[in-house]
Structures are given as structure tokens and as C-alpha cells.
Amino acid sequence: MPTDTETLFSEFEPVSTAEWQGAIERDLKGGDSRKLLWQTDEGITVRPFYRAEDVPELRSERRHAQRWHIRYEISVHDPAEARAIALAALARGAEQIAFAGTNLKSSDDVRTLTNGIDAAVHFRFAHDAGRVLEILPSGLRGSIDYDPVLLGADLSPTARRFFGSSFCALTVRGEAHHNAGATAVEELAFALAGGAHYIREIGEPAAREMVFDFAATGNYFFDIAKLRAARRLWADLHSANPMRIHTRTSMWNRTIYDAPNNLLRGTTEAMAAIIGGTDALTVGAFDEAYRSPTEFSRRLAVNTQLILRDEAHFDKVADPGAGSWYIEWLTRQVVREALELFEQVQAEGGLPRAVESGFVERTLARSREAKLAAIAQRRRVLVGTNQYPNPREIALPEIRSRVPGRAVDAFEQIRLATERSGRRPQVLLIPFGELKMRRARADFVTNFFGVAGFTITEPAAFATPDAAAEYANSAPGDLLVLCSSDAEYPAFAKEFTAKLVTTRPVLAAGQLKDSADQLRAVGVRDFIHVKSDPIATLKHWQRELGVIE
């Protein structure tokens, strides 16, 4: 009797790994296939494809269709107003409510907030969670993001009061590590170490009372692998109770410029969290990085999940990742790397000791700096902010409470400084010569200065230095940037600068190692290229042009 797989694929000839490799090399036209390898933040080298021989045995984390809970987050201070928003959200399809930062001073405030809400209620107060925990009345259903280790405190006796109830008073906040710069492996390893600490401290009840908060980060397949690895490792470390997971879309990669891109990021992150096997999911509003979300943005956030559930039917499949050699291979790598880091934390004496000794902070700082460097160098692109800006966008009037410490914070500060100055420096491009190079370099300069809010003017290509100088002498602009091929710069720049009657700085696009001294001698002040430090360079020209002091 043939198996389902044999029946399904019987009409197709098997394709060997060597044949796949040969097809890749043909597509590369003789290029080195090793350039398709990529290195993750964790230092894991990932190949472009994986086969059965790479993962001899596929595993599944679930036998039943994934049914996650749609959580709706409200960041409104007034309890009565927050309650009204919550009731409306539940009527539109939300299944759980999360209150973030609502002004709660007493148990009466909590009762006002939760009155009439027939759903699980979750409190996101981070550093203030210990205080809020003390005023929560009994009889609640839901959780609070109370993580004593991250608060630098012992477990409150009040938390134990909720043990055995329908309210979870103990959360392992892996998401906090992510927002501090953690890789997927570090977020998982430190969360596991936190869970292990609470089990040692409290005993068996802790495993039943804990919920784990993770971030969905935009690293799609790694997010899937991280959650699958989390369940697998937790089962190995503590098999008596399954891990309960809440996932929230990342704040780290949210932007204030071209903010609708955050909708795309949130959707991708939500998909990964669901496929990875989260029990509950919060999709943040697209504008949460710079203001209290509007009714419209909150609606879009919950509708993202409704579409994935009711139209894409993500709740109908048990474990889609289990059928993928690629995802299974990634899951095993994350398991291996996270277990290794977990054991290092245990060697430090557990997570509290690792936090006190600075081990956790040093680890996160290294990862954060590496991520920020990748963003600064545009090796990692956040559309609209560090690359491909919308030159007409003005963000300042929309900003109410900008969240600091995100991935693109430095770029946003530069562009906001331009907006606050009341003037937008104008970059005048001087394209000439060979079409391919002048076009590529003009596009590069447009993006480079565009992310600082500078205005870019690009005239048609100039046939002669005289024509370019005549135009530049009469046209407005604060910076002049030559855009052409390396070989054409020296002769053109010499004649062009000689005929300028303006003292405006002249720059050239390209690194130009061979002719840099020659170009400087005729008045070229700087060179803009892929190895330029965008943050330092943009700030320099902001000072030169009087945007900042």
C-alpha cells in the first residue's frame, strides 16, 4: 500500500541535491554559490536550501490546529475611557484585552477598568508591575507582566496569592531582552533561565503559573523557529507543564517615518508568531512609536489578526513548520545555541546572578551594537527611515510621545532635527558622463541625504563642465554633489570648480581612492559612498549648513 507521499508525488521524478546545486550554479552563470550563504545575528551560517539528508527526522510541536487568542492592547491613561475602548474592541472580534500604562491607583480603579469585561484581562506595566500587582483584586482572569528578576526584586508574596487561580501573576519577559537588543537565541536562552529560576525558587507551582512573553521581531523564519524551539526546550527542561506563550510584535523595529510600513512589519511578525505556535498574540498599532494609538490604528491592529484567522485560515493547520526541512533545521540550530547560552547563565549561578554580574547586560550590549551598526551601514534596511525615504513627509506635527531606544532612533533624531530647524538644506546633484554610474550614484546620494530630510534636486545630465557650472552658479542649493564614474571625475571636476562663482561645498559620489587627493586639490570637500558613516556624515553636514549647532 503506497504512502500518501508516494501517491502525491508519484508522477514526479526525484531530484537529487547535486541537481539542485547544479541548477543554482547555472542561474548564477558561473558565480560562486557560497555568496548565497548568510550569517545570522547569532552567528549561524544558513544555506539557501535544505534537504531530507540535512534533517533526517521532522518533528511536530502540535497535533491539533493552532487556535491562538487575539489580544488587543490599549494604552489609555483614564480607566473609564480604557474600559469603553476595551468593550468596543471585544465587540469587534478581540478575545483578550491588555491594558498598558492605565492610571491605576487603587483596587477601585481596577474594578472600574474591568467592570463588565467578560474576557481575560492583561496588565502591561513593566517596571511598575510590582506596585500594580499589590492593588489587583481577586477573581480576575488574565495576567500581569510581573517579572521579579528583571525588576531586581524577590517574588512578592502577593503573587503567590494568585497561584492556583485563573490569573497569572508571574511573567517571564523575553520580549524585554529583545527590545534591549537580544538576538533570537539570547531572548530564548535568558527567558528559559528566568523560568528555571522561578521553578527552583517556588517549586512545581511556578511551572503552572508562569506565562512567557516573546517578541515577534521581523526575522520571519527565525521567529517561527524561536517559538518552536522554546516549546521543545521547555519540555526537555521541565516536561510536567507545557509552556504558555504570549507574543507581541516588536517595538524595536517600529518607525515614525513612513509609518504605514509598520503595518506590513506587524503582519509578517503576526504570521510568524502564529506559525511558530503562540497561544496569544498582540499586534501593536502602527503608530504606537510616536503617539497614543488612534481608534483607526487600533482597529487595524486587531483586524490584522482577524484576517489571518478568518480569511487566511491560519487557525486550520496544526503545525505548518513541521513539514519544512528549512524551518526544522533552523529550529534545531536555535535549540542548540540557546541551550549552550542557557548553560552559561546557569554556570553564572542562574539568571539573577547573571544580571547582577553584568553578564546579561554585556551580552545584550554586544548584540545591540552589532544590530545598530548593520542599520547605520544600511546592511539592514528599514524602508522610509534609513533607506528609501519619502522626501515630502513631515512627521513632527504627528509626534506626541516618541518611544526612544528603537533601531532607527539615530536616523529619526537626525531627520527630526532638520524639521525642527525650520529649513531643509538643498542638495544639488551634478550628473554627467557614463549613464549607468551617474544614475546609480545619483540614486545613492538621493537616499543618503534624503533620510536626513534634505531636499534633492537632480537636473538632466550635463554634457560639459561649463554647462554644469553655468547651471550651478544660478540654481539654488546648499551642497553640490558630482555624480559620475571614477575615471571621469578628475578632468570634469577641475574645470567645473574653476568656473564656480559660489562658495558652496562641492562633494563627489564614490570612494575614489585613486583620485581623492587630486579632487581635493581642486576643491572637492568630501566623498559620499557605501562605506561612509551615515550618522556621522549627516550630522557633520547639518552643522556645516546651520541645521544644528
Order of alpha helices (4+ residues) and beta strands (2+ residues): alpha-alpha-beta-beta-beta-alpha-beta-alpha-beta-alpha-beta-alpha-alpha-beta-beta-alpha-alpha-alpha-beta-alpha-beta-alpha-beta-alpha-alpha-alpha-alpha-alpha-beta-alpha-beta-alpha-beta-alpha-beta-alpha-beta-alpha
